[in-house]
Amino acid sequence: MHQNPSMADIKVIIPAFNEGDSITKVIEEVPDFVSEIIVVNNNSTDDTFEKAKKAGATVLTETRKGYGHACLCGLHYIDKRSKTPDIVVFIDGDYSDYPEDMEKVVAPILNENIDFVVGARKKELREPGAMTPQQVFGNWLATFLMRLFFAAKYTDLGPFRAIKYKKLKELQMEDKTYGWTVEMQLKALRKKLTYKEVPVRYKKRIGVSKVSGTVKGTIFAGVKILGWIFKYSIR
């Protein structure tokens, strides 16, 4: 039985650090079935806050820099609502993902009762140059190690993902920076959540990546990701 996405309460969290050039586009292309778009302005120095607000999003401010800090801020806001959602979707604010693919990302949860879905940035669906060589290698290494240590079936650490709200709470997420995505995937394995990847399109982001766009960001992200994997492998 195929369930219409509008029949579920779906909220979207968008971490955003200096995404003033792209955030309006992302918000405008989020499907109408989403009940609330939550942009977490992560200490931006540009007009991200103003543009997100004007585009109709709920805008929160998290002054502590870090992807995980921003995601946790959005999640804390949801936790305090009188009515919590069925599904939470995470998508980046740089317009590299296609928000209209969201129906495809939530479909396995709605139609197959899957707990957790990762949007996998398959090579054949990626715009040339959309992922840097270090991103491609990092994804390959991380997913290879997860297959080796945990018999996981992941092929990507893609940030575009959907998860049942109740299952997300069970994971007790804690990473404050670049390890957020891999932490979620590892904890999903540990908690024996059902999971699935769906192929999604991916294009060149607007602006410069705060992670893969700098040597420091690339190294720090790599250390965080590998740290989480090895932490779980020795438990």
Stockholm file with secondary structure:
# STOCKHOLM 1.0

chainA/1-235         MHQNPSMADIKVIIPAFNEGDSITKVIEEVPDFVSEIIVVNNNSTDDTFEKAKKAGATVLTETRKGYGHACLCGLHYIDKRSKTPDIVVFIDGDYSDYPEDMEKVVAPILNENIDFVVGARKKELREPGAMTPQQVFGNWLATFLMRLFFAAKYTDLGPFRAIKYKKLKELQMEDKTYGWTVEMQLKALRKKLTYKEVPVRYKKRIGVSKVSGTVKGTIFAGVKILGWIFKYSIR
#=GR chainA/1-235 SS CCCCGGGSCEEEEEEESSCTTTHHHHHHHSCTTCSEEEEEECSCSSSHHHHHHHTTCEEEECCSCSHHHHHHHHHHHHHTSSSCCSEEEECCSSSCBCGGGHHHHHHHHHHHCCSEEEEECCGGGBCTTSSCHHHHHHHHHHHHHHHHHHCCCCCCCCSCEEEEHHHHHHHCCCCCSTTHHHHHHHHHHHTTCCEEEEECCBCCCSSCCSSTTSHHHHHHHHHHHHHHHHHHHTC
#=GC SS_cons         CCCCGGGSCEEEEEEESSCTTTHHHHHHHSCTTCSEEEEEECSCSSSHHHHHHHTTCEEEECCSCSHHHHHHHHHHHHHTSSSCCSEEEECCSSSCBCGGGHHHHHHHHHHHCCSEEEEECCGGGBCTTSSCHHHHHHHHHHHHHHHHHHCCCCCCCCSCEEEEHHHHHHHCCCCCSTTHHHHHHHHHHHTTCCEEEEECCBCCCSSCCSSTTSHHHHHHHHHHHHHHHHHHHTC
//
